[in-house]
Amino acid sequence: METMAPPSNNKDTKGKKPLVGPSVTAHKALITRNLRLAYDEVAGEPIPNKILDLLAQMDKIEGKGS
Amino acid sequence: MSAQSTPFRTELIELLPSLRAFARSLAHNPAQADDLVQDTLVKALANVDRFEPGTNLRAWLFTILRNHYYSQLRKAKREVEDAEGRLAARLSVRPEQDGSVDLEDFKVAFKQLQPDHREVLTLVGASGCSYEEAAEICGCAVGTIKSRVNRARRKLTEILGLDNEDQALFPEPHLLVDTASV
């Protein structure tokens, strides 16, 4: 998913002070990239057995209760 | 409604990876994060009748998780502050010459952010939540989320040693592009 707006080349903005400097844009891209890397790293891990076991236990409880 | 015999259960399992990733962004270590996920599952399954089918299950689960996290945080505030202090003492992050940052250094810097900054950056910047969805999860206004993202990003830039004279050029929240970007 693209999140960073590309630098504007719009002539209407010519002569106006840019809202975001190039290094700020680069910092935003760097932060977004690393946030996603860190997030995807965890999301890509296998689900731990203790969580799967919990779900299985709750299945059993549900089965007995119904 | 039964949690086990409906699409709720299937969707819940599908959301486990993102729930774990969100928990990891808030918790101080992987074990605590998975404890958070477990507690969230127990609460979700115990309150499944409160969930309205067809609504946003991810937002519902994330809300349960964050509420539980903040509840625990209030109970254990002293230990958390101590842990953050130790973490800060270990931090030595300097950007590479080419402006890149090692992912492990990034994680250390990220952990130094306050929890509400970590959560908005994760929700909006990594999990794919819209600003509106993040606002629903955090129980605040969309404008609050936008300004919080801006402050969090600025703080992270500072911790990473990336801040320079351009810092003054960070846009005010109302000037941010209205998309879920960080």
gemmi code that builds the backbone of each chain (N, CA, C; Angstrom):
import gemmi

chains = {
    "A": [
        ("MET", (0.843, -1.189, 0.000), (0.000, 0.000, 0.000), (0.878, 1.238, 0.000)),
        ("GLU", (0.664, 2.054, -0.962), (1.451, 3.283, -1.069), (0.918, 4.302, -0.086)),
        ("THR", (1.815, 4.884, 0.662), (1.335, 5.851, 1.646), (1.942, 7.220, 1.468)),
        ("MET", (3.047, 7.271, 0.806), (3.719, 8.545, 0.740), (3.325, 9.293, -0.522)),
        ("ALA", (2.870, 10.505, -0.339), (2.530, 11.316, -1.499), (3.813, 11.724, -2.201)),
        ("PRO", (3.861, 11.591, -3.528), (5.083, 11.971, -4.239), (5.282, 13.478, -4.180)),
        ("PRO", (6.515, 13.922, -4.354), (6.764, 15.360, -4.354), (5.916, 16.032, -5.421)),
        ("SER", (5.335, 17.134, -5.066), (4.446, 17.803, -5.996), (5.237, 18.601, -7.032)),
        ("ASN", (4.869, 18.387, -8.305), (5.465, 19.176, -9.372), (4.467, 20.184, -9.936)),
        ("ASN", (3.400, 20.349, -9.198), (2.344, 21.226, -9.664), (2.872, 22.649, -9.804)),
        ("LYS", (2.644, 23.224, -11.007), (3.151, 24.567, -11.242), (2.449, 25.611, -10.383)),
        ("ASP", (1.210, 25.250, -9.923), (0.487, 26.202, -9.088), (1.209, 26.485, -7.782)),
        ("THR", (2.050, 25.541, -7.384), (2.750, 25.705, -6.121), (4.113, 26.349, -6.313)),
        ("LYS", (4.449, 26.643, -7.545), (5.763, 27.210, -7.824), (5.942, 28.534, -7.072)),
        ("GLY", (7.057, 28.624, -6.409), (7.343, 29.846, -5.674), (6.842, 29.829, -4.252)),
        ("LYS", (5.963, 28.851, -3.955), (5.476, 28.767, -2.578), (6.410, 27.890, -1.762)),
        ("LYS", (6.467, 28.178, -0.480), (7.312, 27.387, 0.402), (6.716, 25.987, 0.553)),
        ("PRO", (7.502, 24.927, 0.324), (6.941, 23.586, 0.453), (6.549, 23.292, 1.894)),
        ("LEU", (5.458, 22.529, 2.052), (5.014, 22.177, 3.398), (5.932, 21.137, 4.017)),
        ("VAL", (6.457, 20.251, 3.182), (7.292, 19.165, 3.673), (8.580, 19.121, 2.881)),
        ("GLY", (9.706, 19.207, 3.568), (10.992, 19.148, 2.910), (11.302, 17.734, 2.460)),
        ("PRO", (12.226, 17.592, 1.536), (12.539, 16.259, 1.015), (13.035, 15.297, 2.076)),
        ("SER", (13.804, 15.796, 3.040), (14.299, 14.868, 4.055), (13.178, 14.426, 4.986)),
        ("VAL", (12.213, 15.321, 5.219), (11.077, 14.946, 6.051), (10.272, 13.858, 5.358)),
        ("THR", (10.092, 14.010, 4.062), (9.393, 12.987, 3.291), (10.138, 11.658, 3.378)),
        ("ALA", (11.453, 11.734, 3.288), (12.261, 10.512, 3.375), (12.135, 9.886, 4.767)),
        ("HIS", (12.089, 10.722, 5.804), (11.948, 10.198, 7.167), (10.606, 9.503, 7.343)),
        ("LYS", (9.571, 10.116, 6.774), (8.250, 9.506, 6.867), (8.243, 8.155, 6.175)),
        ("ALA", (8.878, 8.095, 5.016), (8.940, 6.827, 4.275), (9.716, 5.783, 5.061)),
        ("LEU", (10.800, 6.221, 5.671), (11.626, 5.295, 6.454), (10.827, 4.746, 7.639)),
        ("ILE", (10.107, 5.622, 8.329), (9.318, 5.183, 9.481), (8.217, 4.223, 9.042)),
        ("THR", (7.523, 4.580, 7.985), (6.449, 3.710, 7.493), (7.001, 2.343, 7.094)),
        ("ARG", (8.134, 2.360, 6.398), (8.726, 1.098, 5.941), (9.098, 0.204, 7.125)),
        ("ASN", (9.725, 0.800, 8.124), (10.143, 0.000, 9.279), (8.970, -0.440, 10.138)),
        ("LEU", (7.950, 0.418, 10.243), (6.745, 0.017, 10.981), (6.145, -1.236, 10.359)),
        ("ARG", (6.089, -1.244, 9.055), (5.478, -2.393, 8.361), (6.356, -3.626, 8.440)),
        ("LEU", (7.667, -3.411, 8.360), (8.568, -4.553, 8.493), (8.405, -5.207, 9.858)),
        ("ALA", (8.372, -4.356, 10.896), (8.240, -4.885, 12.262), (6.890, -5.576, 12.445)),
        ("TYR", (5.857, -4.965, 11.908), (4.505, -5.528, 12.028), (4.410, -6.856, 11.284)),
        ("ASP", (4.883, -6.854, 10.040), (4.780, -8.066, 9.225), (5.626, -9.197, 9.783)),
        ("GLU", (6.710, -8.822, 10.436), (7.579, -9.833, 11.041), (6.801, -10.640, 12.080)),
        ("VAL", (6.044, -9.921, 12.917), (5.259, -10.606, 13.950), (4.060, -11.322, 13.334)),
        ("ALA", (3.381, -10.620, 12.427), (2.187, -11.215, 11.817), (2.524, -12.473, 11.016)),
        ("GLY", (3.766, -12.563, 10.568), (4.175, -13.719, 9.789), (4.624, -14.901, 10.620)),
        ("GLU", (4.729, -14.683, 11.925), (5.147, -15.786, 12.805), (4.005, -16.796, 12.929)),
        ("PRO", (4.352, -18.067, 13.157), (3.285, -19.028, 13.435), (2.589, -18.677, 14.754)),
        ("ILE", (1.312, -18.981, 14.835), (0.585, -18.719, 16.077), (1.122, -19.653, 17.162)),
        ("PRO", (1.500, -19.121, 18.316), (2.064, -19.971, 19.372), (1.071, -21.048, 19.828)),
        ("ASN", (1.623, -22.178, 20.208), (0.777, -23.295, 20.643), (-0.114, -22.922, 21.817)),
        ("LYS", (0.403, -22.065, 22.701), (-0.419, -21.770, 23.889), (-1.701, -21.035, 23.498)),
        ("ILE", (-1.651, -20.275, 22.424), (-2.878, -19.601, 21.974), (-3.800, -20.605, 21.283)),
        ("LEU", (-3.216, -21.477, 20.475), (-4.027, -22.504, 19.823), (-4.634, -23.452, 20.864)),
        ("ASP", (-3.822, -23.755, 21.886), (-4.333, -24.626, 22.950), (-5.508, -23.964, 23.671)),
        ("LEU", (-5.394, -22.656, 23.877), (-6.472, -21.930, 24.545), (-7.767, -22.042, 23.732)),
        ("LEU", (-7.646, -21.844, 22.438), (-8.829, -21.937, 21.585), (-9.417, -23.352, 21.626)),
        ("ALA", (-8.530, -24.346, 21.632), (-9.001, -25.730, 21.690), (-9.718, -26.006, 23.010)),
        ("GLN", (-9.162, -25.458, 24.103), (-9.800, -25.638, 25.417), (-11.181, -25.006, 25.426)),
        ("MET", (-11.282, -23.845, 24.814), (-12.567, -23.155, 24.796), (-13.568, -23.899, 23.917)),
        ("ASP", (-13.048, -24.572, 22.905), (-13.922, -25.428, 22.097), (-14.526, -26.529, 22.962)),
        ("LYS", (-13.673, -27.127, 23.785), (-14.146, -28.223, 24.634), (-15.197, -27.732, 25.618)),
        ("ILE", (-14.914, -26.566, 26.217), (-15.865, -25.997, 27.185), (-17.195, -25.717, 26.486)),
        ("GLU", (-17.097, -25.153, 25.307), (-18.301, -24.830, 24.531), (-19.058, -26.109, 24.191)),
        ("GLY", (-18.292, -27.153, 23.835), (-18.921, -28.422, 23.473), (-19.674, -29.043, 24.637)),
        ("LYS", (-19.055, -28.946, 25.827), (-19.714, -29.498, 27.016), (-20.934, -28.684, 27.411)),
        ("GLY", (-20.849, -27.403, 27.161), (-21.936, -26.525, 27.594), (-23.129, -26.553, 26.674)),
        ("SER", (-22.956, -27.052, 25.459), (-24.073, -27.008, 24.518), (-24.795, -28.340, 24.425)),
    ],
    "B": [
        ("MET", (-25.382, -16.378, 20.059), (-24.523, -16.851, 18.967), (-23.348, -17.622, 19.547)),
        ("SER", (-23.041, -18.725, 18.952), (-21.896, -19.501, 19.407), (-20.630, -19.013, 18.741)),
        ("ALA", (-19.627, -18.842, 19.571), (-18.359, -18.371, 19.022), (-17.683, -19.446, 18.179)),
        ("GLN", (-18.018, -20.691, 18.487), (-17.291, -21.779, 17.840), (-17.935, -22.246, 16.541)),
        ("SER", (-19.193, -21.992, 16.359), (-19.878, -22.593, 15.227), (-20.276, -21.565, 14.176)),
        ("THR", (-19.678, -20.407, 14.230), (-20.072, -19.349, 13.304), (-18.841, -18.781, 12.600)),
        ("PRO", (-19.084, -17.958, 11.576), (-17.955, -17.296, 10.911), (-17.131, -16.436, 11.862)),
        ("PHE", (-17.725, -16.062, 12.987), (-16.989, -15.285, 13.991), (-15.689, -15.976, 14.341)),
        ("ARG", (-15.808, -17.239, 14.607), (-14.653, -18.022, 15.022), (-13.581, -18.057, 13.913)),
        ("THR", (-14.023, -18.290, 12.707), (-13.093, -18.341, 11.568), (-12.390, -17.006, 11.382)),
        ("GLU", (-13.176, -15.936, 11.442), (-12.587, -14.610, 11.246), (-11.640, -14.265, 12.389)),
        ("LEU", (-12.014, -14.694, 13.573), (-11.155, -14.434, 14.728), (-9.784, -15.076, 14.540)),
        ("ILE", (-9.781, -16.313, 14.073), (-8.507, -17.007, 13.855), (-7.704, -16.325, 12.747)),
        ("GLU", (-8.407, -15.862, 11.730), (-7.721, -15.162, 10.642), (-7.084, -13.861, 11.130)),
        ("LEU", (-7.688, -13.269, 12.146), (-7.180, -11.983, 12.644), (-6.076, -12.145, 13.685)),
        ("LEU", (-5.818, -13.379, 14.096), (-4.809, -13.597, 15.146), (-3.440, -12.998, 14.795)),
        ("PRO", (-2.936, -13.181, 13.570), (-1.618, -12.586, 13.274), (-1.585, -11.076, 13.468)),
        ("SER", (-2.611, -10.383, 12.986), (-2.598, -8.921, 13.151), (-2.850, -8.536, 14.599)),
        ("LEU", (-3.627, -9.334, 15.296), (-3.848, -9.062, 16.718), (-2.541, -9.215, 17.496)),
        ("ARG", (-1.770, -10.227, 17.138), (-0.473, -10.431, 17.797), (0.481, -9.281, 17.477)),
        ("ALA", (0.464, -8.854, 16.234), (1.362, -7.761, 15.839), (0.990, -6.467, 16.563)),
        ("PHE", (-0.293, -6.220, 16.698), (-0.729, -5.028, 17.427), (-0.326, -5.146, 18.904)),
        ("ALA", (-0.526, -6.320, 19.460), (-0.140, -6.531, 20.864), (1.353, -6.327, 21.056)),
        ("ARG", (2.138, -6.782, 20.093), (3.592, -6.661, 20.207), (4.014, -5.193, 20.209)),
        ("SER", (3.249, -4.361, 19.511), (3.602, -2.940, 19.470), (3.332, -2.264, 20.803)),
        ("LEU", (2.416, -2.818, 21.573), (2.096, -2.214, 22.864), (2.901, -2.834, 24.009)),
        ("ALA", (3.024, -4.140, 23.982), (3.663, -4.841, 25.095), (5.179, -4.654, 25.061)),
        ("HIS", (5.787, -4.994, 26.192), (7.230, -4.773, 26.289), (8.055, -5.975, 25.889)),
        ("ASN", (7.399, -7.098, 25.731), (8.131, -8.270, 25.256), (7.137, -9.228, 24.609)),
        ("PRO", (7.620, -10.162, 23.817), (6.722, -11.078, 23.099), (5.815, -11.894, 24.013)),
        ("ALA", (6.345, -12.303, 25.162), (5.526, -13.119, 26.068), (4.344, -12.305, 26.599)),
        ("GLN", (4.630, -11.055, 26.967), (3.548, -10.204, 27.465), (2.526, -9.948, 26.353)),
        ("ALA", (3.016, -9.806, 25.138), (2.117, -9.570, 24.005), (1.186, -10.762, 23.797)),
        ("ASP", (1.736, -11.956, 23.878), (0.882, -13.129, 23.677), (-0.070, -13.339, 24.850)),
        ("ASP", (0.356, -12.941, 26.046), (-0.579, -12.970, 27.180), (-1.749, -12.026, 26.911)),
        ("LEU", (-1.421, -10.857, 26.344), (-2.468, -9.903, 25.996), (-3.443, -10.505, 24.990)),
        ("VAL", (-2.885, -11.193, 24.004), (-3.727, -11.809, 22.978), (-4.615, -12.883, 23.606)),
        ("GLN", (-4.018, -13.683, 24.477), (-4.807, -14.730, 25.133), (-5.947, -14.126, 25.942)),
        ("ASP", (-5.636, -13.115, 26.728), (-6.675, -12.462, 27.539), (-7.754, -11.854, 26.650)),
        ("THR", (-7.307, -11.314, 25.518), (-8.266, -10.722, 24.581), (-9.200, -11.784, 24.018)),
        ("LEU", (-8.644, -12.931, 23.686), (-9.472, -14.015, 23.146), (-10.492, -14.485, 24.177)),
        ("VAL", (-10.034, -14.630, 25.413), (-10.951, -15.063, 26.474), (-12.091, -14.056, 26.628)),
        ("LYS", (-11.724, -12.771, 26.654), (-12.752, -11.732, 26.797), (-13.685, -11.706, 25.586)),
        ("ALA", (-13.100, -11.841, 24.413), (-13.914, -11.784, 23.192), (-14.902, -12.945, 23.140)),
        ("LEU", (-14.407, -14.135, 23.443), (-15.275, -15.302, 23.373), (-16.324, -15.297, 24.487)),
        ("ALA", (-15.952, -14.702, 25.621), (-16.922, -14.604, 26.718), (-18.004, -13.572, 26.428)),
        ("ASN", (-17.663, -12.632, 25.558), (-18.612, -11.543, 25.260), (-19.066, -11.563, 23.808)),
        ("VAL", (-18.990, -12.722, 23.210), (-19.301, -12.819, 21.780), (-20.721, -12.340, 21.469)),
        ("ASP", (-21.616, -12.484, 22.411), (-22.994, -12.046, 22.178), (-23.105, -10.532, 22.040)),
        ("ARG", (-22.081, -9.833, 22.506), (-22.096, -8.367, 22.373), (-21.604, -7.910, 21.005)),
        ("PHE", (-20.993, -8.836, 20.292), (-20.498, -8.461, 18.969), (-21.615, -8.563, 17.947)),
        ("GLU", (-21.763, -7.503, 17.194), (-22.804, -7.465, 16.183), (-22.245, -8.018, 14.871)),
        ("PRO", (-22.756, -9.171, 14.419), (-22.238, -9.754, 13.170), (-22.323, -8.756, 12.016)),
        ("GLY", (-21.297, -8.774, 11.217), (-21.280, -7.870, 10.073), (-20.558, -6.562, 10.355)),
        ("THR", (-20.290, -6.313, 11.635), (-19.519, -5.107, 11.956), (-18.039, -5.462, 11.996)),
        ("ASN", (-17.245, -4.510, 12.348), (-15.793, -4.636, 12.218), (-15.202, -5.451, 13.376)),
        ("LEU", (-14.949, -6.718, 13.108), (-14.408, -7.589, 14.164), (-12.992, -7.171, 14.550)),
        ("ARG", (-12.202, -6.766, 13.547), (-10.830, -6.351, 13.867), (-10.838, -5.186, 14.853)),
        ("ALA", (-11.674, -4.186, 14.567), (-11.730, -3.032, 15.461), (-12.210, -3.453, 16.850)),
        ("TRP", (-13.150, -4.377, 16.895), (-13.678, -4.844, 18.178), (-12.580, -5.552, 18.981)),
        ("LEU", (-11.840, -6.423, 18.315), (-10.770, -7.155, 19.005), (-9.638, -6.215, 19.425)),
        ("PHE", (-9.261, -5.324, 18.535), (-8.191, -4.376, 18.864), (-8.601, -3.499, 20.044)),
        ("THR", (-9.872, -3.133, 20.080), (-10.353, -2.299, 21.189), (-10.268, -3.067, 22.506)),
        ("ILE", (-10.691, -4.324, 22.488), (-10.609, -5.149, 23.701), (-9.152, -5.248, 24.153)),
        ("LEU", (-8.275, -5.495, 23.194), (-6.856, -5.668, 23.531), (-6.268, -4.395, 24.123)),
        ("ARG", (-6.531, -3.259, 23.496), (-5.927, -2.016, 23.999), (-6.516, -1.628, 25.361)),
        ("ASN", (-7.817, -1.854, 25.522), (-8.417, -1.540, 26.822), (-7.802, -2.406, 27.919)),
        ("HIS", (-7.590, -3.658, 27.593), (-6.979, -4.565, 28.568), (-5.531, -4.147, 28.848)),
        ("TYR", (-4.839, -3.760, 27.795), (-3.449, -3.318, 27.973), (-3.376, -2.105, 28.903)),
        ("TYR", (-4.220, -1.110, 28.632), (-4.165, 0.103, 29.464), (-4.618, -0.178, 30.892)),
        ("SER", (-5.522, -1.109, 31.045), (-5.945, -1.508, 32.380), (-4.761, -2.109, 33.141)),
        ("GLN", (-4.034, -2.981, 32.465), (-2.847, -3.587, 33.085), (-1.763, -2.541, 33.341)),
        ("LEU", (-1.645, -1.626, 32.404), (-0.608, -0.589, 32.526), (-0.839, 0.257, 33.773)),
        ("ARG", (-2.095, 0.581, 34.014), (-2.411, 1.383, 35.203), (-2.070, 0.617, 36.479)),
        ("LYS", (-2.311, -0.694, 36.431), (-2.039, -1.509, 37.619), (-0.537, -1.648, 37.875)),
        ("ALA", (0.230, -1.669, 36.805), (1.667, -1.950, 36.943), (2.513, -0.773, 36.489)),
        ("LYS", (2.031, 0.418, 36.756), (2.688, 1.603, 36.210), (4.154, 1.698, 36.639)),
        ("ARG", (4.402, 1.372, 37.880), (5.769, 1.534, 38.360), (6.750, 0.629, 37.617)),
        ("GLU", (6.351, -0.643, 37.471), (7.259, -1.567, 36.787), (7.485, -1.150, 35.332)),
        ("VAL", (6.427, -0.665, 34.698), (6.548, -0.255, 33.306), (7.523, 0.900, 33.177)),
        ("GLU", (7.398, 1.861, 34.075), (8.302, 3.006, 33.999), (9.747, 2.573, 34.208)),
        ("ASP", (9.945, 1.625, 35.123), (11.296, 1.120, 35.344), (11.837, 0.459, 34.077)),
        ("ALA", (10.974, -0.335, 33.455), (11.406, -1.050, 32.246), (11.746, -0.064, 31.142)),
        ("GLU", (10.930, 0.965, 31.015), (11.203, 1.953, 29.975), (12.511, 2.683, 30.247)),
        ("GLY", (12.793, 2.899, 31.513), (14.038, 3.571, 31.863), (15.245, 2.746, 31.478)),
        ("ARG", (15.144, 1.437, 31.724), (16.254, 0.552, 31.350), (16.426, 0.518, 29.847)),
        ("LEU", (15.296, 0.505, 29.163), (15.339, 0.474, 27.705), (15.986, 1.732, 27.156)),
        ("ALA", (15.598, 2.853, 27.712), (16.144, 4.125, 27.241), (17.646, 4.184, 27.470)),
        ("ALA", (18.067, 3.596, 28.589), (19.488, 3.621, 28.906), (20.299, 2.813, 27.901)),
        ("ARG", (19.644, 1.783, 27.314), (20.358, 0.930, 26.366), (20.396, 1.533, 24.972)),
        ("LEU", (19.553, 2.522, 24.761), (19.382, 3.003, 23.393), (20.600, 3.745, 22.875)),
        ("SER", (21.018, 3.324, 21.736), (22.063, 4.068, 21.049), (21.795, 3.929, 19.558)),
        ("VAL", (20.946, 4.781, 19.068), (20.521, 4.679, 17.672), (21.081, 5.836, 16.871)),
        ("ARG", (21.784, 5.510, 15.875), (22.276, 6.529, 14.955), (21.971, 6.068, 13.539)),
        ("PRO", (21.421, 6.930, 12.726), (21.128, 6.520, 11.364), (22.403, 6.217, 10.591)),
        ("GLU", (22.261, 5.317, 9.639), (23.396, 5.019, 8.770), (23.691, 6.230, 7.889)),
        ("GLN", (24.838, 6.149, 7.232), (25.231, 7.257, 6.367), (24.207, 7.534, 5.276)),
        ("ASP", (23.570, 6.463, 4.800), (22.615, 6.655, 3.710), (21.220, 7.002, 4.221)),
        ("GLY", (21.113, 7.264, 5.528), (19.827, 7.663, 6.072), (18.928, 6.499, 6.442)),
        ("SER", (19.388, 5.271, 6.212), (18.570, 4.124, 6.581), (18.754, 3.816, 8.060)),
        ("VAL", (17.876, 2.993, 8.593), (17.942, 2.615, 9.995), (17.764, 1.114, 10.085)),
        ("ASP", (18.616, 0.489, 10.851), (18.495, -0.940, 11.065), (17.167, -1.235, 11.754)),
        ("LEU", (16.521, -2.318, 11.328), (15.200, -2.638, 11.874), (15.249, -2.855, 13.378)),
        ("GLU", (16.297, -3.498, 13.855), (16.398, -3.733, 15.300), (16.562, -2.414, 16.057)),
        ("ASP", (17.334, -1.495, 15.491), (17.459, -0.170, 16.106), (16.115, 0.555, 16.084)),
        ("PHE", (15.416, 0.384, 14.990), (14.100, 1.011, 14.878), (13.173, 0.495, 15.985)),
        ("LYS", (13.213, -0.813, 16.220), (12.346, -1.402, 17.246), (12.677, -0.837, 18.628)),
        ("VAL", (13.970, -0.682, 18.889), (14.386, -0.133, 20.186), (13.875, 1.297, 20.333)),
        ("ALA", (14.015, 2.074, 19.268), (13.536, 3.456, 19.300), (12.026, 3.499, 19.461)),
        ("PHE", (11.349, 2.625, 18.742), (9.887, 2.577, 18.782), (9.397, 2.299, 20.201)),
        ("LYS", (10.103, 1.426, 20.898), (9.692, 1.065, 22.257), (9.822, 2.229, 23.230)),
        ("GLN", (10.575, 3.220, 22.829), (10.709, 4.381, 23.713), (9.531, 5.341, 23.626)),
        ("LEU", (8.748, 5.174, 22.597), (7.570, 6.037, 22.478), (6.568, 5.698, 23.566)),
        ("GLN", (5.761, 6.672, 23.907), (4.703, 6.389, 24.869), (3.649, 5.508, 24.203)),
        ("PRO", (2.889, 4.755, 25.002), (1.976, 3.758, 24.423), (0.989, 4.307, 23.402)),
        ("ASP", (0.430, 5.491, 23.670), (-0.571, 5.991, 22.712), (0.070, 6.372, 21.381)),
        ("HIS", (1.351, 6.684, 21.399), (2.045, 6.948, 20.150), (2.361, 5.642, 19.421)),
        ("ARG", (2.768, 4.641, 20.179), (3.035, 3.345, 19.551), (1.778, 2.792, 18.901)),
        ("GLU", (0.680, 2.932, 19.588), (-0.528, 2.316, 19.046), (-1.019, 3.014, 17.781)),
        ("VAL", (-0.958, 4.346, 17.745), (-1.463, 5.010, 16.532), (-0.541, 4.756, 15.343)),
        ("LEU", (0.755, 4.739, 15.596), (1.672, 4.451, 14.493), (1.435, 3.040, 13.952)),
        ("THR", (1.204, 2.101, 14.844), (0.974, 0.722, 14.417), (-0.360, 0.591, 13.696)),
        ("LEU", (-1.390, 1.181, 14.279), (-2.714, 1.058, 13.670), (-2.746, 1.689, 12.289)),
        ("VAL", (-2.288, 2.920, 12.210), (-2.401, 3.682, 10.960), (-1.267, 3.363, 9.995)),
        ("GLY", (-0.086, 3.158, 10.539), (1.076, 2.997, 9.671), (1.359, 1.581, 9.237)),
        ("ALA", (0.879, 0.604, 9.999), (1.266, -0.767, 9.680), (0.094, -1.725, 9.521)),
        ("SER", (-0.941, -1.553, 10.312), (-2.015, -2.559, 10.291), (-3.008, -2.334, 9.174)),
        ("GLY", (-2.953, -1.170, 8.555), (-3.887, -0.888, 7.467), (-5.171, -0.235, 7.912)),
        ("CYS", (-5.241, 0.151, 9.177), (-6.441, 0.841, 9.660), (-6.537, 2.229, 9.036)),
        ("SER", (-7.757, 2.645, 8.749), (-7.986, 4.031, 8.344), (-7.925, 4.904, 9.601)),
        ("TYR", (-7.847, 6.204, 9.400), (-7.892, 7.094, 10.557), (-9.205, 6.900, 11.319)),
        ("GLU", (-10.280, 6.690, 10.573), (-11.591, 6.519, 11.208), (-11.614, 5.253, 12.069)),
        ("GLU", (-11.044, 4.185, 11.533), (-11.023, 2.924, 12.282), (-10.137, 3.059, 13.520)),
        ("ALA", (-9.003, 3.714, 13.354), (-8.110, 3.928, 14.506), (-8.807, 4.759, 15.571)),
        ("ALA", (-9.585, 5.751, 15.136), (-10.318, 6.588, 16.095), (-11.345, 5.765, 16.853)),
        ("GLU", (-11.988, 4.846, 16.137), (-12.978, 3.973, 16.786), (-12.293, 3.081, 17.823)),
        ("ILE", (-11.164, 2.520, 17.450), (-10.441, 1.621, 18.352), (-9.946, 2.373, 19.586)),
        ("CYS", (-9.432, 3.571, 19.365), (-8.848, 4.338, 20.472), (-9.887, 5.171, 21.221)),
        ("GLY", (-11.097, 5.184, 20.718), (-12.149, 5.917, 21.409), (-11.934, 7.415, 21.414)),
        ("CYS", (-11.472, 7.955, 20.296), (-11.247, 9.399, 20.231), (-11.594, 9.910, 18.833)),
        ("ALA", (-11.448, 11.213, 18.646), (-11.812, 11.822, 17.367), (-10.748, 11.557, 16.302)),
        ("VAL", (-11.170, 11.594, 15.059), (-10.236, 11.387, 13.948), (-9.121, 12.435, 13.990)),
        ("GLY", (-9.491, 13.666, 14.298), (-8.489, 14.724, 14.382), (-7.439, 14.450, 15.449)),
        ("THR", (-7.878, 13.832, 16.530), (-6.942, 13.473, 17.602), (-5.952, 12.430, 17.107)),
        ("ILE", (-6.455, 11.467, 16.344), (-5.574, 10.435, 15.792), (-4.541, 11.077, 14.862)),
        ("LYS", (-4.996, 11.985, 14.013), (-4.074, 12.613, 13.058), (-2.979, 13.399, 13.775)),
        ("SER", (-3.371, 14.156, 14.776), (-2.355, 14.948, 15.467), (-1.431, 14.040, 16.281)),
        ("ARG", (-1.993, 12.955, 16.804), (-1.168, 12.017, 17.575), (-0.154, 11.316, 16.670)),
        ("VAL", (-0.586, 10.953, 15.475), (0.332, 10.335, 14.501), (1.464, 11.298, 14.186)),
        ("ASN", (1.106, 12.544, 14.006), (2.112, 13.551, 13.666), (3.137, 13.710, 14.800)),
        ("ARG", (2.642, 13.777, 16.017), (3.552, 13.925, 17.172), (4.411, 12.674, 17.346)),
        ("ALA", (3.778, 11.524, 17.154), (4.511, 10.263, 17.320), (5.624, 10.140, 16.285)),
        ("ARG", (5.306, 10.498, 15.069), (6.312, 10.424, 14.008), (7.465, 11.389, 14.282)),
        ("ARG", (7.099, 12.557, 14.758), (8.134, 13.557, 15.053), (9.049, 13.068, 16.181)),
        ("LYS", (8.436, 12.476, 17.200), (9.216, 11.967, 18.330), (10.127, 10.821, 17.888)),
        ("LEU", (9.584, 9.943, 17.056), (10.377, 8.814, 16.587), (11.544, 9.295, 15.726)),
        ("THR", (11.286, 10.281, 14.918), (12.352, 10.874, 14.098), (13.467, 11.402, 14.994)),
        ("GLU", (13.051, 12.032, 16.075), (14.009, 12.602, 17.027), (14.830, 11.497, 17.703)),
        ("ILE", (14.145, 10.441, 18.154), (14.842, 9.341, 18.835), (15.827, 8.656, 17.881)),
        ("LEU", (15.403, 8.544, 16.630), (16.254, 7.878, 15.635), (17.419, 8.758, 15.181)),
        ("GLY", (17.412, 9.982, 15.655), (18.505, 10.871, 15.280), (18.383, 11.403, 13.868)),
        ("LEU", (17.168, 11.370, 13.349), (16.956, 11.820, 11.976), (16.563, 13.287, 11.902)),
        ("ASP", (16.232, 13.827, 13.059), (15.740, 15.206, 13.032), (16.879, 16.178, 12.704)),
        ("ASN", (16.525, 17.162, 11.973), (17.497, 18.184, 11.587), (16.744, 19.491, 11.380)),
        ("GLU", (17.319, 20.339, 10.624), (16.686, 21.644, 10.435), (15.325, 21.544, 9.760)),
        ("ASP", (15.077, 20.427, 9.092), (13.789, 20.275, 8.417), (12.658, 19.956, 9.382)),
        ("GLN", (13.009, 19.703, 10.646), (11.965, 19.340, 11.596), (10.878, 20.408, 11.653)),
        ("ALA", (11.288, 21.620, 11.486), (10.310, 22.699, 11.557), (9.308, 22.646, 10.417)),
        ("LEU", (9.615, 21.845, 9.427), (8.730, 21.781, 8.271), (7.683, 20.685, 8.378)),
        ("PHE", (7.651, 19.973, 9.497), (6.578, 18.999, 9.663), (5.253, 19.718, 9.552)),
        ("PRO", (4.357, 19.192, 8.776), (3.075, 19.879, 8.621), (2.231, 19.774, 9.871)),
        ("GLU", (1.405, 20.752, 10.061), (0.423, 20.655, 11.123), (-0.561, 19.550, 10.748)),
        ("PRO", (-1.221, 18.975, 11.741), (-2.108, 17.846, 11.452), (-3.136, 18.131, 10.358)),
        ("HIS", (-3.668, 19.334, 10.327), (-4.725, 19.581, 9.355), (-4.178, 19.674, 7.936)),
        ("LEU", (-2.853, 19.691, 7.812), (-2.256, 19.748, 6.480), (-1.828, 18.368, 5.990)),
        ("LEU", (-1.977, 17.365, 6.839), (-1.593, 16.022, 6.430), (-2.542, 15.531, 5.349)),
        ("VAL", (-1.987, 14.753, 4.422), (-2.837, 14.132, 3.419), (-3.810, 13.222, 4.138)),
        ("ASP", (-5.077, 13.298, 3.772), (-6.113, 12.586, 4.504), (-6.192, 11.120, 4.110)),
        ("THR", (-5.092, 10.435, 4.288), (-5.101, 8.996, 4.084), (-4.411, 8.366, 5.270)),
        ("ALA", (-4.596, 7.084, 5.404), (-4.010, 6.408, 6.544), (-2.537, 6.169, 6.295)),
        ("SER", (-1.767, 7.204, 6.379), (-0.337, 7.069, 6.171), (0.406, 7.628, 7.372)),
        ("VAL", (1.620, 7.176, 7.500), (2.459, 7.686, 8.577), (3.604, 8.378, 7.982)),
    ],
}
model = gemmi.Model(1)
for chain_id, residues in chains.items():
    chain = gemmi.Chain(chain_id)
    for i, (resn, *xyz) in enumerate(residues, 1):
        res = gemmi.Residue()
        res.name, res.seqid = resn, gemmi.SeqId(i, " ")
        for name, pos in zip(("N", "CA", "C"), xyz):
            atom = gemmi.Atom()
            atom.name, atom.element = name, gemmi.Element(name[0])
            atom.pos, atom.b_iso = gemmi.Position(*pos), 0.0
            res.add_atom(atom)
        chain.add_residue(res)
    model.add_chain(chain)
structure = gemmi.Structure()
structure.add_model(model)
structure.setup_entities()
